[in-house]
Amino acid sequence: MADHVRKQIRAAAVTALTGLVTTAGRVFASRVYPLQDTDLPGLRISNPDEAIESASLGGANRYIERHLTLEVQACVKQVSGYEDLVDQIAKEVEIALATNNTLGNLAKWIVPRSIETELSGEGEKPIAVATIRFEVVYITALNAPDVPS
């Protein structure tokens, strides 16, 4: 049995975002611990929430439409230019996901919904984290959450 489509989407996002100019291979799925200096600049990818609604009623093939939040955090730690660098990473992320906006036909579409940047000067170097939230719309049969429709 395949993984839930939500997990497949997260894995496909990691693949789509690996190799960007600024973050290269420093892309981590579902990482809860802070990135180490050797992981920066880097990306953290997660799916914090999902809304579900009926797409069709009745019959043997009932489908549900899912609206998944794909959260990509661009993390930077450097002495200067940190906010400019997270903006550059956000640009690269948006372009990469727009270029592959179905993530290999797992989703119907992906659209950016918000970007929030947090700055901190509490460490030995300033830290900037831009949280980019995308809405990912996909459909599954009610009894097959592991198969995109």
C-alpha positions in Angstrom: 0.0 0.0 0.0 1.3 3.5 -0.9 1.7 6.3 1.7 -1.1 8.8 2.3 -1.1 11.4 -0.5 -0.2 14.0 2.0 3.1 12.3 2.7 3.7 11.7 -1.0 3.2 15.5 -1.5 5.6 16.3 1.2 8.2 14.0 -0.3 7.6 15.4 -3.8 8.1 19.0 -2.4 11.4 18.0 -0.9 12.5 16.6 -4.3 11.2 19.7 -6.2 13.1 22.0 -3.8 16.3 20.1 -3.6 19.1 21.7 -5.7 17.9 25.3 -5.6 20.8 27.7 -6.1 20.8 29.1 -2.5 19.9 26.1 -0.4 21.2 23.2 -2.6 20.6 19.9 -0.8 19.9 21.4 2.6 16.1 20.5 2.5 14.5 18.7 5.5 11.0 17.2 5.8 9.2 17.4 9.1 12.2 18.6 11.0 11.3 19.9 14.5 14.8 20.7 15.7 16.6 23.9 14.7 18.9 23.6 11.8 22.6 23.5 12.6 25.1 26.0 11.0 26.1 23.3 8.5 22.5 23.0 7.4 22.2 26.7 6.6 20.9 28.3 4.5 18.3 25.6 4.4 14.6 24.6 4.1 12.2 22.9 6.4 9.1 21.4 4.9 5.9 20.4 6.7 2.2 20.0 6.4 0.7 21.6 9.5 -3.0 21.4 8.5 -5.5 20.2 6.0 -9.2 21.0 5.3 -11.4 18.3 3.7 -14.8 18.7 2.0 -17.0 16.4 -0.1 -16.3 16.7 -3.8 -19.1 14.2 -4.8 -21.9 12.5 -3.0 -23.4 9.1 -3.3 -22.5 6.1 -5.3 -19.6 3.7 -4.8 -17.0 6.3 -5.8 -17.2 9.1 -3.3 -14.4 11.7 -3.7 -13.2 14.3 -1.3 -11.3 17.5 -2.0 -8.4 18.3 0.3 -6.8 21.7 0.9 -3.4 21.0 2.4 -1.1 23.6 3.8 2.5 23.0 2.6 4.8 25.1 4.8 8.3 25.8 3.6 10.6 27.6 6.0 13.6 29.3 4.6 16.2 29.5 7.4 19.3 31.8 7.3 21.9 32.6 9.9 24.5 35.2 9.0 25.9 38.6 10.1 24.3 40.8 7.4 21.9 40.5 4.4 19.9 37.8 6.2 16.5 39.3 5.2 17.6 39.8 1.6 18.8 36.1 1.5 15.4 34.7 2.8 13.7 36.8 0.1 16.0 35.3 -2.5 15.2 31.8 -1.2 11.5 32.5 -1.2 11.7 33.6 -4.8 13.5 30.3 -5.7 11.0 28.2 -3.8 8.0 30.0 -5.5 9.5 29.5 -8.9 10.3 25.8 -8.3 6.8 25.0 -7.1 5.2 27.1 -9.9 7.2 25.1 -12.4 6.0 21.8 -10.9 2.6 22.9 -9.7 1.1 19.4 -9.6 4.1 17.7 -8.0 4.0 14.9 -10.5 0.2 14.8 -10.7 -0.3 14.3 -7.0 -2.1 17.7 -6.7 -4.5 19.6 -8.8 -2.6 22.8 -8.1 -0.4 24.7 -5.7 -0.7 28.4 -4.9 1.3 30.6 -2.5 -1.0 31.9 0.3 1.3 33.8 2.7 4.9 34.6 3.7 5.9 35.6 7.2 9.4 36.6 8.1 10.8 36.4 11.7 14.1 38.0 12.6 16.1 37.2 15.8 19.3 38.6 17.1 19.5 36.3 20.2 22.4 34.1 18.9 25.9 34.8 17.9 24.6 35.8 14.4 21.2 37.1 13.4 18.7 34.5 12.3 16.0 35.0 9.7 13.2 32.5 9.0 10.7 33.1 6.2 7.7 30.8 6.5 6.1 30.4 3.1 2.6 28.8 3.1 1.2 27.2 0.0 -2.3 25.8 -0.5 -2.1 22.4 -2.2 -5.4 21.1 -3.6 -5.8 17.4 -4.2 -8.6 14.9 -4.5 -8.8 11.3 -3.3 -11.5 8.7 -3.1 -13.0 8.5 0.4 -11.7 5.0 0.8 -8.3 5.5 -0.8 -6.4 8.4 0.8 -3.2 7.0 -0.7 -4.2 7.4 -4.3 -4.6 10.9 -5.9 -7.6 11.3 -8.3 
